[in-house]
Amino acid sequence: MDRPGDWSKLLLLIDDDSPRVRQAVIGRLRDLGNDPLQAMDDEGVELNPHQRSFLAGLRHEIDEERLDKGWELWASVRPDLESLHSLVATLLADYGGREDPRRLLDQWARRYLDSHLVPDLETLVPFLFGEGAIEGDTEDYFAPRNSSIVQALARRRGLPITLCSVLQLVGRRVGVAVDGVAFPGHFLARSIWQGRTVWIDCFDGGRFIGKEELLEAVGAVPPAMRDRVVDAASTLEISARILRNVVGSLERAEDIPRLHRAKAWLSELDARLRGGSRSRAGGADASSESDSSADLED
């Protein structure tokens, strides 16, 4: 079907008396992808309120299936930051937008490489966070949309940890290595610049921070924790901190169905982090992933 009229005829069958007909219609609509409602809008199909509601409900069913399968897969393999952000973007799609985050990351990376023959941190940071680019949302900081990387990439607003993830994931595409740092109260990025380690506040226009300033800022942190809060965080630690922000924002929004799912995901990660901590205490491999600083929210 490639004409709006053909789709209009098909949509007349969503309430057909025959279950087989209804299932066939649903199967055809599912073939349109993850968002059959948007697909109809893109095709220029005129929808009545009932049809729009039906397609929105089908989209929700598809989202739920993707989240169930996606989390099961994510939790069964090595933690991956980009895949976690894709799941969170799907969970928060009604807040942050339904664009494909991987496609958006690719677009930002291509635009950067088109204008920078030699990728480096000094040019990548202002490209992403300079004037007119991506910035921190200071007007509605705790809104659920700010935990969606789609919101950051498409509408250029987000939380510190979301913006740092943008730098990490675009950096990965262009060959600039960046870590995330679970700094107390305000997530930072970390990389090497001119032969020394620097920290980057992506929420503050990509400001570079030296170690002296950073150590002064952690003065209130117990000495035993200071190295941990300025070192690179593991993917599992970053993922847990992202989900902590998601849970907090959904609690404020009183979005109970999404909140239950986010809490379940976070509970799994916290259990893995606690397990890693116990393993280290027992003399296990130091690569076990855990961090008390994961409890420090943005």
Sequence and secondary structure as in RCSB ss.txt:
>XXXX:A:sequence
MDRPGDWSKLLLLIDDDSPRVRQAVIGRLRDLGNDPLQAMDDEGVELNPHQRSFLAGLRHEIDEERLDKGWELWA
SVRPDLESLHSLVATLLADYGGREDPRRLLDQWARRYLDSHLVPDLETLVPFLFGEGAIEGDTEDYFAPRNSSIV
QALARRRGLPITLCSVLQLVGRRVGVAVDGVAFPGHFLARSIWQGRTVWIDCFDGGRFIGKEELLEAVGAVPPAM
RDRVVDAASTLEISARILRNVVGSLERAEDIPRLHRAKAWLSELDARLRGGSRSRAGGADASSESDSSADLED
>XXXX:A:secstr
  SHHHHHHHHTTTT S HHHHHHHHHHHHTT S HHHHHHHHT    HHHHHHHHHHHHHHHHHHHHHHHHHHH
HSS  HHHHHHHHHHHTHHHH  S HHHHHHHHHHHHHHH SS  HHHHHHHHHSTTS EE  SSTT GGGG HH
HHHHH EE HHHHHHHHHHHHHHHT   EEE  TTS EEEEEETTEEEEEEGGGTTEEE HHHHHHHTTTS HHH
HHHHHS   HHHHHHHHHHHHHHHHHHHT HHHHHHHHHHHHHHHHHHHHHHHHHHTT  TT    GGGG   
